[in-house]
Amino acid sequence: MSILRDWWAPPRPDEPSVVRDPAERRALTIELVVVFAVTLGLSAVGSLLSLVDSLLKPQALADQNVGLNDSQAQLGLIDFALQVTQALRLVAWGALGVFLLWRGGIALWRVGLDRTRPGRDVLAGAGLAALIGIPGLGLYLTAHALGFALTVQPSTLDEAWWRGPVLILSAFGNSFAEEVLMIGYLLTRLRQLGWSENASLWVAAVIRGSYHLYQGVGGFVGNIVMGLVYGRIWQRTNRLWPLIVGHALIDVVAFVGYALLRDHLSWLP
């Protein structure tokens, strides 16, 4: 029973300590606002507006398409360069969170970004990918069939020598940015501000769901569930690499798999 209780309502760890100085608390709050204003926070606002626009259109949500990896230029090499730039921007977002934690005196091993157990982290990530990815696909297909989700096209890139590597890089960029910012960075900062583990978990999960609203209600709900599961696992294990690996594997399968199979599987929306 104590194990279940610790997972349901985990105790707050001793480190990092709660910041008591008013000036430091204000600085952390401003930092959070600025970081999410230039990264995933404004993405959530744009995603909400995109969903409203989709709802105002005469077509049903399921009849509307949204692409995750679309062509950015007519010339192939320029398109390749823009795709790489977009992925590197996501990596830079995650790196910003890592830097701010490190600069603020948080050792990276405290958020699970050390390299002491790569094999176990990869295996755990593969397990998380199966745990989240398979039910997530079922949830999306169900929501799409019920008209609560747009038709998500993970990749509309034309066949080219660089398509596979770029989609893999994009998957890593997505996973690194989201898991570092939404889990390692945000939950650590909220601990420093004295938030409870459950309150911070729900805030992070709802933000994660919000910047997926452009996919419809199904994407919103599915990513809240993912945020709750991933966030709680981090709170209990203090390992961030498995979350990054698991998220990246889900996206690699979705991006590359869709690009290869979209013309061969009739049941794919």
Secondary structure, DSSP 4 states (H G I P E B T S, - for coil): -HHHHHHHSPPPPSSSPPP--HHHHHHHHHHHHHHHHHTHHHHHHHHHHHHHHHHHSSS-GGGSEEESS----SSHHHHHHHHHHHHHHHHHHHHHHHHHHHHTT--GGGGT--SS-HHHHHHHHHHHHHHHHHHHHHHHHHHHHTT-B-EEES--PPP-TTHHHHHHHHHHHHHHHHHIIIIIIHHHHHHHTT--HHHHHHHHHHHHHHTTGGGBHHHHHHHHHHHHHHHHHHHHH---HHHHHHHHHHHHHHHHHHHHHTTT-TT--
